[in-house]
Amino acid sequence: MAIDGKRIGMREAPVYLALHKPAGVVTTLDDPEGRPSIADYVRRLKHRVFPVGRLDFQSSGLLLLTNDGDLALRLTHPRYHVAKTYRVKVHGHPDEQSLARLRQGIRLIDGVTAPAGVRVVSEAGSKTWLEVTIAEGKNHQIRRMCEAVRLRVDKLQRITIGPLKLGSLPRGACRALTDAELARLRHAVAME
């Protein structure tokens, strides 16, 4: 398309995808160190998409990919308090005092975390599975929160972003969001 003889680009159709990021994959589209990246999972797409937020290299789970910058900004902006829930496998069995500290907020080097939702899901042998819900996104926040109460994280998997759920999406698989999922995400960040 051209206006006054100057070529202008057409806006791409919006794309909204859920990816089950495996552990050992960086949340970038290009890694200068040559590590596996999420680009390996979306190369065949016709449209360019970007990750909304991050999951660290060792973590797995739900990652939203889109070319909708407005929605991405709102989902990551602290003003909208979009909760994210993680399943966390830790060494040991946290006592009530440790759980209470996690729930109240933990002092980290970059400030005190907001209160978190924390519940014990199960215990087996010397390990405990926790479910942790936060609405912030400090770097390695859950790992650092657990370290602050002397819990070493063995595995960390994000299972929700606001109303969007990982569900049974296989590791490494990517799928388009349904209209209902997109509507719930947009509602969660007041984009109606």
N, C-alpha and C positions, 0 to 999 in steps of 0.2 A: 504494500500500500504506500502511496506517496501523497504528500501535501505540498503544494507550491514547488513541485519538482524534487522535494527532499524525501528520501525513503524513511519511513518510520516503522518500528517494530510492532507486531501485534502482541497483545498480552496473551500469555499462555493460559489455557484452562487450568483452574485450580486442581491440585492433586493432593490427596490426603492418604497416607499409608501408615500402617502399623508394621513394625519390624520386630522380630524376636532376636535381638542382638546376642550372639554368643559371647561368652567370655573369651578373651584373647583377641578381640577385635577393637580397633580404635574408632571412636565416634567422629571421624572426619571423612571427607571425600577424597583427600589426598594426603598420604603420610610420607614425609620426606625420609623417614627411616625404613620405609618399605614394608612395614607391618601390615597384616590384613586389616582392611578398613571396611566401613559400611558401604563404600562405593562398590565393593565386590558383590554386594547383594542387590544393587539397584542399577547396574550397568545397562540392562536391557530396556530400561524405561525410555519412552519417547521424550518425557519432560524432565528437566533438571529439578531435583528436590534437595532440601537441606534438613539436617536434623534439628529438632526442637529440643534444646537442652543437650545434656551429655550423660553418658554412662561411662564410668572409668574402664580402663583396659581389662581389669580382672572381673568386672561385673557383667551380668547378663540381664536380659529382660526386655520389657516394652520400651520401644523408642518410636516416637512419632516423626514422620518425614513429610514435608510439605513444601510447596512453593508459595504459600499464602503467608506473606510476611506479617500482616496485621494479626492474624491468629497466633502465629509463632511468638510474636512480641508479647501478646497478652498472656499466653500460657507460661511464659518464663518470667514475667514481671512480678515482683513481690507484691505489688498492689492488689493483685487478683487472688492471692492465697490459694493457688491450685495445689491441692494435696496430691502427694505421690506416696504410694505404699510399696514397701519392699519386704521380701522374705529374706531373713538374715540367719545364717547358720553360724553359731559361735561356739568356741571351745568353752567348756564349763557350764555351770548352771547359775545364772544371775540370781542374787538374793533380792528381797523386796526393796532394800535400800538402793541397790544399783538400778533397779527398774524405776523407782521413784525419781532418782536423779535424771534418768533419761527422759522421763515424762515431764519433768519440771523445766528442763533446759540445762545444757552443759556449757561451762565456760571453756571456749577454745581460744587459740591464739588470735583469731580474727573476730572475737566477740562471743557473746552468749547466744546459744541456739534458742530458737523459739520452742515452746513446749511441744513434745512429740507424743503421738499415740503409740503405745508399746504394749504388746501382749505376748505371752508365751504361747506358742502354737503346739509344740511337742518337745519331749526330751527323749534321747536315746543314747545310752552309754554315757560318754563324756561330752556329748554335744547337745545344744539346745537350738531349736528353731524359734526365732522371734518374728513377729510382724510389726514393722515400724512405719508409721505414717508421719511425714513432714510436709510443710508447705514452703520450705526454703530450698535453696540449692547451693549451699556453701561447698567448696571443693572437697571431695571425699568426706562429706559431712557424716554420714552414718558410720563409716569406718572409724573416724576420729572420735565420734561420740562413744562408740563401744570401747575404744582404747582408753578413753578417759575413765571408764569404770572397770578397767582391767579385763575386758572381754576381747579376745582375738577373733576377728571375722574370718571364717573359713570360706563362705559363699555369700554372695549378695545378688538378689534378683529383683528388679522392679516389676511389680505385677499390676500397678494401675498408675494412670496419669489422669487426675480428676475422675470423670465418669468412665473413661476408656480403660478396658480391662485386657490384659494379656490373654487370659483364657487358655485355650488349648492350642494356640498357634505354635507350630513346631519351631524348635531352635533353628535360626537361619532363614526362616520363612518370612515372607512379606505379603501383606494383603491390603486391599483398598478398604477404607472405612465405609461403613454403611451410612446411609442418609441419617438414620436415627442416631448413630454414634456421633456424627458430625454436628447434628443439631444439639445434642447434649453438651459437647465440648464448647460450642459457640455460646450456649446458655451459661455455662460455668464461668465464662469470661465476659459476660454482658455484651455479646455481639449479635443481638437479635434485631 
